[in-house]
Amino acid sequence: MLETESYDCPYCGEPAEAVLDLSGGDQSYIEDCPVCCRPIIFDLQVHDDEWMLSVRSENE
């Protein structure tokens, strides 16, 4: 199950999109911002058919 979600980089504020694989359940991983290349921490929570994505900088 793949979903796309828009987010704003916590460093530069630029909008971007993440492709999420919901079949893996709850996940935490790091991807670099496609604009400023700084590391963003993605926290994905999956509960039944609902999910929530939060993004944060390394210092939060």
Rosetta blueprint (number, residue, H / E / L):
1 M L
2 L E
3 E E
4 T E
5 E E
6 S E
7 Y E
8 D E
9 C L
10 P L
11 Y L
12 C L
13 G L
14 E L
15 P E
16 A E
17 E E
18 A E
19 V E
20 L E
21 D E
22 L H
23 S H
24 G H
25 G L
26 D L
27 Q E
28 S E
29 Y E
30 I E
31 E E
32 D E
33 C L
34 P L
35 V L
36 C L
37 C L
38 R L
39 P E
40 I E
41 I E
42 F E
43 D E
44 L E
45 Q E
46 V E
47 H E
48 D L
49 D L
50 E E
51 W E
52 M E
53 L E
54 S E
55 V E
56 R E
57 S L
58 E L
59 N L
60 E L
